[in-house]
Amino acid sequence: YAVRVTGAERVLVGGCGFLGGPDGTGMVEMGYSVLPRFQNQGIATEMVKALTAWALERESVSRIEAETSRENPGSWRVLARAGFVEAGAGREPGSVRLRRERAA
């Protein structure tokens, strides 16, 4: 969960995580969401970058994948800022899969 802390106030603003552990090839799938009133503030980018860095430090993880659609440019930008590149069609019609691999 992503929580914004302002003084004593704590407000849930979103979440980011993996849809399970690494598969047999070392891939984990990431999902994330930010509540509408907190969007366009860099929160998703911060979450995705931090969780990506954490995961790629794990020996069992060789790459991270996520899905979005071309009709969601905000999500596309978040993933691009975190170093993800297009990797083909997603599972849902119209979705695109993006991938970030561990540097060699």
All heavy atoms as an XYZ file, in Angstrom:
781
protein
N       0.831     -1.184      0.000
C       0.000      0.000      0.000
C       0.868      1.237      0.000
O       1.953      1.254      0.585
C      -0.909      0.009      1.229
C      -1.883     -1.135      1.228
C      -1.694     -2.234      2.056
C      -2.972     -1.118      0.379
C      -2.583     -3.289      2.052
C      -3.867     -2.181      0.372
C      -3.661     -3.254      1.203
O      -4.544     -4.305      1.192
N       0.388      2.308     -0.608
C       1.066      3.596     -0.580
C       0.243      4.516      0.314
O      -0.959      4.698      0.099
C       1.164      4.183     -1.979
N       0.902      5.057      1.309
C       0.234      5.926      2.277
C       0.959      7.262      2.295
O       2.180      7.317      2.447
C       0.254      5.289      3.682
C      -0.362      6.219      4.716
C      -0.474      3.944      3.668
N       0.204      8.330      2.125
C       0.772      9.677      2.228
C       0.681     10.098      3.683
O      -0.381     10.065      4.291
C       0.022     10.661      1.346
C       0.553     12.087      1.513
C      -0.048     13.046      0.536
N       0.631     12.833     -0.735
C       0.210     13.330     -1.891
N      -0.898     14.046     -1.934
N       0.874     13.122     -2.995
N       1.833     10.513      4.223
C       1.898     10.957      5.614
C       2.140     12.449      5.626
O       3.129     12.944      5.086
C       3.033     10.226      6.371
C       3.121     10.721      7.804
C       2.826      8.721      6.325
N       1.219     13.172      6.222
C       1.332     14.619      6.383
C       1.087     14.908      7.857
O      -0.051     14.857      8.323
C       0.304     15.371      5.511
O       0.429     14.913      4.166
C       0.519     16.863      5.572
N       2.169     15.176      8.585
C       2.025     15.354     10.025
C       1.494     14.072     10.637
O       2.045     12.997     10.434
N       0.401     14.182     11.380
C      -0.210     13.012     12.010
C      -1.202     12.304     11.083
O      -1.654     11.207     11.372
C      -0.919     13.425     13.297
N      -1.527     12.932      9.951
C      -2.510     12.362      9.028
C      -1.878     11.332      8.102
O      -0.810     11.553      7.543
C      -3.139     13.480      8.183
C      -4.192     12.963      7.234
C      -4.777     14.052      6.367
O      -4.000     14.843      5.788
O      -6.003     14.116      6.276
N      -2.555     10.209      7.951
C      -2.126      9.160      7.040
C      -3.295      8.839      6.113
O      -4.391      8.544      6.576
C      -1.700      7.923      7.818
C      -0.340      8.125      8.464
C      -0.099      7.199      9.609
N       1.234      7.286     10.162
C       1.758      8.346     10.770
N       1.077      9.459     10.857
N       2.974      8.323     11.266
N      -3.014      8.899      4.810
C      -4.065      8.686      3.818
C      -3.598      7.654      2.800
O      -2.508      7.784      2.220
C      -4.407     10.012      3.087
C      -5.466      9.795      2.023
C      -4.843     11.073      4.075
N      -4.425      6.629      2.578
C      -4.147      5.644      1.551
C      -4.272      6.325      0.188
O      -5.294      6.949     -0.107
C      -5.136      4.483      1.641
C      -5.003      3.420      0.557
C      -3.697      2.654      0.713
C      -6.193      2.478      0.610
N      -3.222      6.208     -0.644
C      -3.258      6.849     -1.959
C      -3.186      5.846     -3.108
O      -3.505      6.175     -4.239
C      -2.139      7.913     -2.117
C      -2.328      9.031     -1.109
C      -0.758      7.303     -1.979
N      -2.749      4.602     -2.817
C      -2.654      3.613     -3.882
C      -1.992      2.350     -3.403
O      -1.787      2.150     -2.206
N      -1.623      1.524     -4.358
C      -0.952      0.281     -4.038
C      -0.163     -0.232     -5.218
O      -0.406      0.145     -6.368
N       0.792     -1.090     -4.930
C       1.653     -1.657     -5.959
C       2.144     -2.996     -5.446
O       2.470     -3.120     -4.258
C       2.823     -0.700     -6.206
S       3.937     -1.145     -7.538
N       2.189     -3.979     -6.310
C       2.670     -5.267     -5.865
C       2.821     -6.246     -7.004
O       2.657     -5.898     -8.173
N       3.134     -7.482     -6.644
C       3.323     -8.536     -7.620
C       2.152     -9.499     -7.562
O       1.562     -9.708     -6.509
C       4.643     -9.270     -7.359
C       5.824     -8.361     -7.494
C       6.554     -7.980     -6.379
C       6.184     -7.854     -8.722
C       7.625     -7.125     -6.497
C       7.260     -6.994     -8.860
C       7.982     -6.626     -7.746
N       1.848    -10.104     -8.693
C       0.721    -11.029     -8.789
C       1.140    -12.444     -8.452
O       0.527    -13.397     -8.896
C       0.120    -10.961    -10.197
C      -0.287     -9.555    -10.650
C      -0.840     -9.591    -12.067
C      -1.293     -8.948     -9.695
N       2.203    -12.579     -7.684
C       2.730    -13.879     -7.275
C       4.243    -13.842     -7.304
O       4.852    -12.827     -7.640
N       4.838    -14.955     -6.963
C       6.289    -15.056     -6.970
C       6.821    -15.272     -8.373
O       6.049    -15.403     -9.332
N       8.139    -15.332     -8.511
C       8.737    -15.542     -9.830
C       8.329    -16.894    -10.417
O       8.231    -17.882     -9.698
C      10.243    -15.521     -9.559
C      10.421    -14.978     -8.188
C       9.135    -15.188     -7.462
N       8.093    -16.894    -11.730
C       7.794    -18.164    -12.390
C       9.104    -18.900    -12.673
O      10.179    -18.464    -12.239
C       6.953    -17.943    -13.651
C       7.692    -17.236    -14.775
O       8.933    -17.057    -14.695
O       7.034    -16.869    -15.770
N       9.051    -19.974    -13.407
C      10.226    -20.785    -13.694
C      11.302    -20.083    -14.491
O      12.452    -20.520    -14.511
N      10.950    -18.984    -15.154
C      11.934    -18.223    -15.932
C      12.430    -16.992    -15.177
O      13.210    -16.212    -15.711
C      11.346    -17.776    -17.282
O      10.309    -16.804    -17.054
C      10.784    -18.952    -18.066
N      11.939    -16.785    -13.949
C      12.363    -15.624    -13.161
C      11.529    -14.379    -13.388
O      11.902    -13.285    -12.975
N      10.359    -14.518    -14.019
C       9.499    -13.376    -14.292
C       8.472    -13.195    -13.182
O       7.872    -14.164    -12.717
C       8.771    -13.569    -15.629
C       7.959    -12.351    -16.086
S       6.291    -12.177    -15.391
C       5.425    -13.527    -16.155
N       8.303    -11.938    -12.763
C       7.202    -11.575    -11.874
C       6.363    -10.529    -12.587
O       6.873     -9.714    -13.349
C       7.681    -11.042    -10.499
C       8.314    -12.130     -9.678
C       8.600     -9.856    -10.648
N       5.058    -10.569    -12.346
C       4.167     -9.591    -12.953
C       3.762     -8.566    -11.908
O       3.402     -8.915    -10.789
C       2.922    -10.271    -13.528
C       2.044     -9.303    -14.294
C       0.946     -9.979    -15.081
O       0.891    -11.226    -15.103
O       0.136     -9.250    -15.676
N       3.836     -7.301    -12.283
C       3.542     -6.193    -11.382
C       2.203     -5.552    -11.743
O       1.848     -5.450    -12.916
C       4.649     -5.136    -11.499
C       4.403     -3.889    -10.665
S       5.666     -2.621    -10.954
C       7.040     -3.342    -10.090
N       1.504     -5.119    -10.713
C       0.298     -4.331    -10.894
C       0.343     -3.150     -9.948
O       1.020     -3.203     -8.911
N      -0.325     -2.077    -10.303
C      -0.329     -0.892     -9.451
C      -1.566     -0.060     -9.742
O      -2.175     -0.162    -10.807
C       0.937     -0.046     -9.654
C       1.137      0.384    -11.078
C       0.659      1.601    -11.537
C       1.780     -0.444    -11.979
C       0.821      1.983    -12.848
C       1.948     -0.077    -13.287
C       1.473      1.136    -13.728
O       1.620      1.506    -15.038
N      -1.919      0.754     -8.771
C      -3.085      1.623     -8.914
C      -2.946      2.793     -7.951
O      -2.420      2.642     -6.846
C      -4.357      0.834     -8.591
O      -5.498      1.643     -8.704
N      -3.415      3.950     -8.396
C      -3.439      5.147     -7.553
C      -4.868      5.671     -7.563
O      -5.507      5.753     -8.619
C      -2.453      6.222     -8.069
C      -2.558      7.500     -7.269
C      -1.020      5.692     -8.028
N      -5.382      6.005     -6.384
C      -6.739      6.552     -6.301
C      -6.830      7.826     -7.137
O      -5.877      8.607     -7.195
C      -7.093      6.835     -4.842
C      -7.144      5.588     -3.954
C      -7.239      5.970     -2.490
C      -8.304      4.706     -4.359
N      -7.966      8.046     -7.809
C      -8.086      9.154     -8.753
C      -7.633     10.520     -8.226
O      -6.949     11.259     -8.937
C      -9.583      9.171     -9.103
C      -9.986      7.738     -8.950
C      -9.191      7.232     -7.768
N      -7.964     10.863     -6.995
C      -7.615     12.211     -6.521
C      -6.121     12.395     -6.292
O      -5.651     13.513     -6.112
C      -8.419     12.590     -5.289
C      -7.979     11.930     -4.018
C      -8.816     12.405     -2.861
N      -7.945     12.803     -1.770
C      -8.326     12.941     -0.539
N      -9.593     12.759     -0.227
N      -7.485     13.285      0.394
N      -5.346     11.291     -6.341
C      -3.898     11.369     -6.144
C      -3.114     11.098     -7.425
O      -1.890     11.042     -7.401
C      -3.470     10.403     -5.040
C      -4.090     10.715     -3.716
C      -5.117      9.940     -3.220
C      -3.667     11.805     -2.972
C      -5.706     10.233     -1.999
C      -4.247     12.105     -1.750
C      -5.266     11.324     -1.269
N      -3.809     10.931     -8.540
C      -3.127     10.666     -9.804
C      -2.428     11.930    -10.305
O      -2.737     13.041     -9.886
C      -4.115     10.142    -10.839
C      -4.612      8.757    -10.467
C      -5.663      8.213    -11.407
O      -6.109      8.873    -12.338
N      -6.079      6.975    -11.161
N      -1.464     11.724    -11.196
C      -0.679     12.814    -11.805
C       0.148     13.584    -10.786
O       0.383     14.777    -10.938
C      -1.583     13.767    -12.599
C      -2.299     13.046    -13.714
O      -1.665     12.358    -14.510
N      -3.616     13.164    -13.756
N       0.598     12.886     -9.749
C       1.454     13.498     -8.732
C       2.774     12.747     -8.589
O       3.539     13.001     -7.657
C       0.724     13.543     -7.385
C      -0.530     14.390     -7.404
C      -1.265     14.362     -6.080
O      -0.663     14.264     -5.018
N      -2.587     14.457     -6.145
N       3.037     11.782     -9.479
C       4.275     11.027     -9.439
C       4.272      9.847     -8.490
O       5.291      9.167     -8.326
N       3.142      9.580     -7.873
C       3.068      8.500     -6.888
C       3.266      7.134     -7.545
O       4.046      6.311     -7.052
C       1.739      8.565     -6.114
C       1.699      9.854     -5.287
C       1.549      7.332     -5.240
C       0.334     10.197     -4.733
N       2.586      6.869     -8.652
C       2.727      5.582     -9.327
C       4.160      5.377     -9.799
O       4.720      4.288     -9.648
C       1.762      5.472    -10.498
N       4.762      6.413    -10.343
C       6.149      6.309    -10.799
C       7.072      5.963     -9.644
O       7.931      5.077     -9.752
C       6.592      7.617    -11.470
O       5.754      7.865    -12.603
C       8.040      7.540    -11.914
N       6.891      6.615     -8.523
C       7.724      6.337     -7.352
C       7.532      4.902     -6.876
O       8.508      4.204     -6.566
C       7.384      7.319     -6.230
C       8.256      7.179     -5.017
C       7.958      8.215     -3.947
O       7.223      9.178     -4.210
O       8.466      8.030     -2.822
N       6.291      4.446     -6.821
C       6.026      3.073     -6.379
C       6.647      2.053     -7.324
O       7.314      1.117     -6.883
C       4.510      2.811     -6.302
C       3.794      3.514     -5.194
S       2.065      2.968     -4.990
C       1.366      3.114     -6.626
N       6.419      2.230     -8.619
C       6.906      1.263     -9.603
C       8.429      1.229     -9.623
O       9.034      0.153     -9.653
C       6.310      1.553    -10.998
C       6.993      0.729    -12.071
C       4.806      1.271    -10.994
N       9.071      2.387     -9.588
C      10.540      2.416     -9.577
C      11.097      1.720     -8.337
O      12.042      0.932     -8.426
C      11.049      3.851     -9.633
C      10.985      4.470    -11.003
C      11.569      5.882    -10.955
C      11.679      6.482    -12.322
N      12.274      7.846    -12.265
N      10.524      1.993     -7.185
C      11.027      1.409     -5.940
C      10.827     -0.107     -5.919
O      11.747     -0.858     -5.572
C      10.341      2.051     -4.735
N       9.643     -0.570     -6.302
C       9.378     -2.004     -6.276
C      10.187     -2.729     -7.351
O      10.661     -3.857     -7.131
C       7.886     -2.270     -6.442
C       7.395     -3.626     -5.985
C       7.798     -3.929     -4.547
C       5.890     -3.721     -6.138
N      10.393     -2.091     -8.494
C      11.218     -2.672     -9.552
C      12.650     -2.852     -9.066
O      13.254     -3.915     -9.239
C      11.179     -1.783    -10.809
O       9.841     -1.783    -11.332
C      12.128     -2.280    -11.883
N      13.217     -1.812     -8.461
C      14.594     -1.897     -7.950
C      14.706     -3.003     -6.911
O      15.655     -3.803     -6.934
C      15.018     -0.551     -7.359
N      13.746     -3.064     -6.007
C      13.762     -4.094     -4.968
C      13.735     -5.493     -5.588
O      14.518     -6.359     -5.219
C      12.574     -3.893     -4.028
C      12.498     -4.927     -2.958
C      13.140     -4.913     -1.750
C      11.766     -6.156     -3.004
N      12.843     -6.050     -1.037
C      11.997     -6.836     -1.789
C      10.932     -6.743     -3.946
C      11.420     -8.068     -1.499
C      10.367     -7.979     -3.668
C      10.617     -8.618     -2.452
N      12.823     -5.717     -6.538
C      12.662     -7.047     -7.129
C      13.903     -7.476     -7.905
O      14.333     -8.626     -7.810
C      11.440     -7.076     -8.035
N      14.481     -6.547     -8.667
C      15.629     -6.912     -9.497
C      16.895     -7.149     -8.680
O      17.881     -7.668     -9.197
C      15.852     -5.858    -10.581
C      14.748     -5.829    -11.657
C      14.996     -4.713    -12.639
C      14.608     -7.171    -12.360
N      16.860     -6.815     -7.404
C      17.968     -7.167     -6.511
C      17.877     -8.624     -6.064
O      18.838     -9.159     -5.522
C      17.962     -6.262     -5.274
C      18.346     -4.833     -5.560
C      18.213     -3.948     -4.335
O      17.715     -4.418     -3.282
O      18.595     -2.779     -4.429
N      16.726     -9.246     -6.260
C      16.519    -10.623     -5.857
C      17.094    -11.554     -6.910
O      16.782    -11.419     -8.100
C      15.022    -10.934     -5.665
C      14.295    -10.008     -4.697
C      14.788    -10.255     -3.339
N      14.670     -9.406     -2.245
C      15.148     -8.174     -2.046
N      15.680     -7.492     -2.985
N      15.091     -7.601     -0.877
N      17.878    -12.515     -6.488
C      18.503    -13.453     -7.415
C      17.467    -14.246     -8.209
O      17.696    -14.604     -9.369
C      19.394    -14.415     -6.632
C      20.265    -15.283     -7.503
C      21.237    -16.101     -6.683
O      21.923    -15.540     -5.815
O      21.295    -17.321     -6.928
N      16.317    -14.502     -7.621
C      15.282    -15.314     -8.275
C      14.494    -14.548     -9.332
O      13.725    -15.146    -10.076
C      14.317    -15.863     -7.225
O      13.695    -14.796     -6.529
N      14.686    -13.233     -9.436
C      13.933    -12.408    -10.393
C      14.858    -11.930    -11.505
O      15.858    -11.265    -11.249
C      13.285    -11.193     -9.693
C      12.579    -10.293    -10.706
C      12.313    -11.655     -8.615
N      14.517    -12.275    -12.749
C      15.310    -11.828    -13.890
C      14.604    -10.732    -14.687
O      15.249     -9.969    -15.401
C      15.630    -12.998    -14.822
O      14.434    -13.572    -15.317
N      13.280    -10.668    -14.551
C      12.538     -9.623    -15.269
C      11.179     -9.401    -14.612
O      10.667    -10.265    -13.914
C      12.388     -9.954    -16.740
C      11.424    -11.042    -17.067
C      11.404    -11.346    -18.570
N      10.376    -12.291    -18.909
C      10.431    -13.593    -18.681
N      11.484    -14.120    -18.091
N       9.432    -14.380    -19.030
N      10.645     -8.209    -14.895
C       9.331     -7.815    -14.384
C       8.484     -7.458    -15.590
O       8.959     -6.780    -16.509
C       9.449     -6.614    -13.437
C      10.401     -6.960    -12.288
C       8.075     -6.198    -12.914
C      10.833     -5.750    -11.495
N       7.241     -7.859    -15.584
C       6.325     -7.519    -16.667
C       5.064     -6.886    -16.090
O       4.694     -7.147    -14.942
C       5.982     -8.760    -17.501
C       7.209     -9.317    -18.202
C       6.910    -10.453    -19.163
O       5.721    -10.790    -19.381
O       7.881    -11.002    -19.716
N       4.453     -6.043    -16.886
C       3.199     -5.389    -16.515
C       2.391     -5.171    -17.789
O       2.947     -5.141    -18.881
C       3.478     -4.052    -15.831
N       1.100     -5.013    -17.627
C       0.234     -4.773    -18.778
C      -0.509     -3.458    -18.622
O      -0.867     -3.067    -17.515
C      -0.775     -5.917    -18.951
C      -0.123     -7.192    -19.385
C      -1.115     -8.263    -19.801
O      -2.321     -7.969    -19.945
O      -0.667     -9.404    -20.004
N      -0.718     -2.806    -19.751
C      -1.522     -1.592    -19.803
C      -2.115     -1.518    -21.203
O      -1.954     -2.443    -21.997
C      -0.688     -0.330    -19.460
O      -1.568      0.782    -19.292
C       0.359     -0.029    -20.510
N      -2.788     -0.436    -21.513
C      -3.324     -0.271    -22.862
C      -2.799      1.033    -23.447
O      -2.387      1.943    -22.719
C      -4.859     -0.260    -22.841
O      -5.317      0.933    -22.253
N      -2.829      1.112    -24.742
C      -2.391      2.349    -25.418
C      -3.338      3.500    -25.087
O      -2.958      4.653    -25.186
C      -2.289      2.131    -26.904
C      -1.209      1.123    -27.252
C      -0.886      1.114    -28.730
N      -0.032      0.000    -29.065
C       1.273     -0.052    -28.863
N       1.874      0.959    -28.293
N       1.973     -1.118    -29.206
N      -4.559      3.159    -24.672
C      -5.534      4.186    -24.312
C      -5.302      4.721    -22.896
O      -6.056      5.566    -22.426
C      -6.963      3.639    -24.423
C      -7.420      3.410    -25.854
C      -6.794      2.171    -26.483
O      -6.605      1.157    -25.774
O      -6.477      2.217    -27.688
N      -4.274      4.240    -22.227
C      -3.948      4.691    -20.875
C      -2.524      5.272    -20.890
O      -1.588      4.647    -20.391
C      -4.066      3.528    -19.888
C      -3.928      3.974    -18.456
O      -3.490      5.084    -18.173
N      -4.291      3.105    -17.539
N      -2.359      6.466    -21.463
C      -1.011      7.029    -21.604
C      -0.326      7.300    -20.266
O       0.897      7.234    -20.171
C      -1.225      8.325    -22.391
C      -2.661      8.671    -22.189
C      -3.378      7.360    -22.015
N      -1.091      7.565    -19.220
C      -0.490      7.792    -17.912
C       0.231      6.551    -17.410
O       1.373      6.617    -16.942
N      -0.414      5.403    -17.526
C       0.191      4.152    -17.095
C       1.403      3.815    -17.964
O       2.433      3.350    -17.472
C      -0.835      3.023    -17.155
O      -0.281      1.825    -16.675
N       1.286      4.068    -19.248
C       2.391      3.811    -20.176
C       3.612      4.641    -19.763
O       4.732      4.148    -19.726
C       1.945      4.162    -21.592
C       2.868      3.651    -22.648
C       4.031      4.242    -23.062
C       2.739      2.462    -23.393
N       4.620      3.487    -24.029
C       3.851      2.382    -24.265
C       1.782      1.451    -23.426
C       4.026      1.339    -25.150
C       1.974      0.423    -24.322
C       3.075      0.358    -25.162
N       3.392      5.916    -19.443
C       4.495      6.810    -19.021
C       5.129      6.325    -17.720
O       6.348      6.387    -17.559
C       4.003      8.245    -18.866
C       3.886      8.993    -20.174
C       3.656     10.488    -19.971
N       2.511     10.807    -19.139
C       1.264     10.905    -19.568
N       0.987     10.711    -20.850
N       0.282     11.206    -18.736
N       4.308      5.881    -16.777
C       4.835      5.364    -15.511
C       5.815      4.224    -15.783
O       6.944      4.214    -15.272
C       3.694      4.883    -14.582
C       4.222      4.023    -13.451
C       2.912      6.064    -14.047
N       5.400      3.270    -16.589
C       6.257      2.122    -16.880
C       7.504      2.538    -17.662
O       8.601      2.060    -17.380
C       5.456      1.051    -17.622
C       4.363      0.397    -16.773
C       3.397     -0.395    -17.642
C       4.963     -0.478    -15.695
N       7.354      3.432    -18.620
C       8.517      3.904    -19.393
C       9.521      4.602    -18.487
O      10.732      4.394    -18.607
C       8.060      4.829    -20.513
N       9.041      5.422    -17.561
C       9.941      6.112    -16.630
C      10.709      5.129    -15.754
O      11.795      5.439    -15.278
C       9.157      7.073    -15.747
C       8.692      8.310    -16.460
C       7.959      9.233    -15.502
N       7.372     10.332    -16.224
C       6.112     10.727    -16.126
N       5.290     10.106    -15.289
N       5.667     11.741    -16.824
N      10.140      3.961    -15.529
C      10.792      2.938    -14.711
C      11.645      1.989    -15.554
O      12.131      0.985    -15.048
C       9.740      2.154    -13.924
N      11.801      2.303    -16.845
C      12.681      1.515    -17.701
C      12.039      0.338    -18.406
O      12.728     -0.491    -18.988
N      10.712      0.255    -18.388
C      10.022     -0.832    -19.068
C       9.925     -0.523    -20.559
O       9.778      0.644    -20.946
C       8.605     -1.004    -18.508
C       8.554     -1.672    -17.157
C       9.001     -1.016    -16.020
C       8.040     -2.948    -17.019
C       8.945     -1.610    -14.777
C       7.973     -3.565    -15.775
C       8.434     -2.898    -14.650
N      10.001     -1.565    -21.379
C       9.868     -1.429    -22.829
C       8.791     -2.391    -23.318
O       8.518     -3.421    -22.682
C      11.199     -1.708    -23.558
C      12.239     -0.662    -23.195
C      11.712     -3.102    -23.273
N       8.207     -2.070    -24.449
C       7.145     -2.899    -25.008
C       7.667     -4.298    -25.302
O       8.767     -4.465    -25.833
C       6.590     -2.259    -26.274
C       5.352     -2.937    -26.791
C       4.662     -2.181    -27.902
O       4.956     -0.993    -28.118
O       3.818     -2.813    -28.564
N       6.852     -5.301    -24.952
C       7.272     -6.695    -25.115
C       6.212     -7.535    -25.809
O       6.279     -8.761    -25.772
C       7.612     -7.300    -23.755
N       5.210     -6.910    -26.426
C       4.200     -7.667    -27.150
C       2.802     -7.426    -26.619
O       2.571     -6.577    -25.757
N       1.886     -8.201    -27.147
C       0.477     -8.072    -26.774
C       0.244     -8.619    -25.374
O       0.898     -9.569    -24.942
C      -0.396     -8.816    -27.776
N      -0.708     -7.994    -24.687
C      -1.111     -8.470    -23.373
C      -2.177     -9.542    -23.492
O      -2.596     -9.906    -24.584
N      -2.645    -10.011    -22.359
C      -3.674    -11.058    -22.348
C      -5.044    -10.530    -22.730
O      -5.830    -11.232    -23.355
C      -3.734    -11.703    -20.960
C      -2.523    -12.559    -20.634
C      -2.705    -13.282    -19.305
N      -2.882    -12.361    -18.195
C      -1.908    -11.841    -17.470
N      -0.665    -12.144    -17.745
N      -2.159    -11.038    -16.473
N      -5.365     -9.321    -22.298
C      -6.676     -8.735    -22.592
C      -6.663     -8.092    -23.979
O      -5.632     -7.543    -24.393
C      -7.026     -7.671    -21.557
C      -7.108     -8.194    -20.135
C      -8.286     -9.126    -19.934
O      -9.358     -8.882    -20.511
O      -8.116    -10.121    -19.204
N      -7.791     -8.120    -24.698
C      -7.838     -7.458    -26.005
C      -7.445     -5.979    -25.872
O      -7.915     -5.278    -24.980
C      -9.306     -7.596    -26.425
C      -9.810     -8.781    -25.651
C      -9.062     -8.751    -24.351
N      -6.539     -5.541    -26.732
C      -6.108     -4.145    -26.729
C      -5.034     -3.811    -25.708
O      -4.566     -2.677    -25.655
N      -4.635     -4.785    -24.890
C      -3.605     -4.491    -23.896
C      -2.221     -4.789    -24.462
O      -2.058     -5.537    -25.423
C      -3.836     -5.283    -22.604
O      -3.623     -6.664    -22.810
N      -1.232     -4.156    -23.841
C       0.157     -4.303    -24.258
C       0.975     -4.726    -23.033
O       0.747     -4.253    -21.929
C       0.708     -2.974    -24.823
C       2.146     -3.118    -25.252
C      -0.155     -2.494    -25.970
N       1.904     -5.612    -23.252
C       2.778     -6.082    -22.184
C       4.087     -5.302    -22.276
O       4.643     -5.124    -23.353
C       3.031     -7.581    -22.363
C       3.539     -8.241    -21.112
C       3.064     -9.704    -21.116
N       3.383    -10.365    -19.883
C       2.586    -10.396    -18.831
N       1.426     -9.800    -18.876
N       2.940    -11.016    -17.732
N       4.560     -4.824    -21.126
C       5.840     -4.147    -21.056
C       6.747     -4.918    -20.113
O       6.269     -5.588    -19.198
C       5.663     -2.698    -20.572
C       5.032     -1.785    -21.616
C       3.534     -1.756    -21.447
C       5.606     -0.413    -21.535
N       8.059     -4.803    -20.329
C       9.018     -5.622    -19.604
C      10.219     -4.793    -19.175
O      10.666     -3.913    -19.895
C       9.488     -6.750    -20.511
C      10.580     -7.616    -19.958
C      10.999     -8.690    -20.939
N       9.863     -9.588    -21.169
C       9.631    -10.236    -22.297
N      10.444    -10.112    -23.312
N       8.586    -11.016    -22.403
N      10.725     -5.112    -18.000
C      11.996     -4.558    -17.516
C      12.855     -5.741    -17.094
O      12.446     -6.551    -16.268
C      11.737     -3.624    -16.337
C      12.961     -3.226    -15.545
C      13.733     -2.083    -16.190
N      14.975     -1.865    -15.517
C      15.151     -1.021    -14.490
N      14.147     -0.285    -14.068
N      16.324     -0.898    -13.935
N      14.032     -5.852    -17.717
C      14.926     -6.960    -17.408
C      16.078     -6.482    -16.554
O      16.454     -5.306    -16.588
C      15.445     -7.593    -18.699
C      14.312     -8.194    -19.518
C      14.786     -9.087    -20.628
O      15.696     -9.896    -20.386
O      14.223     -8.987    -21.728
N      16.623     -7.395    -15.772
C      17.794     -7.089    -14.975
C      18.946     -6.781    -15.908
O      19.143     -7.474    -16.900
C      18.159     -8.271    -14.072
C      19.375     -7.941    -13.202
C      19.847     -9.073    -12.350
N      18.777     -9.619    -11.542
C      18.641    -10.903    -11.298
N      19.485    -11.770    -11.800
N      17.668    -11.353    -10.541
N      19.699     -5.737    -15.612
C      20.855     -5.382    -16.421
C      21.880     -6.506    -16.357
O      22.071     -7.119    -15.316
C      21.471     -4.077    -15.934
N      22.505     -6.763    -17.490
C      23.504     -7.845    -17.548
C      24.777     -7.464    -16.828
O      25.102     -6.397    -16.557
C      23.810     -8.172    -19.004
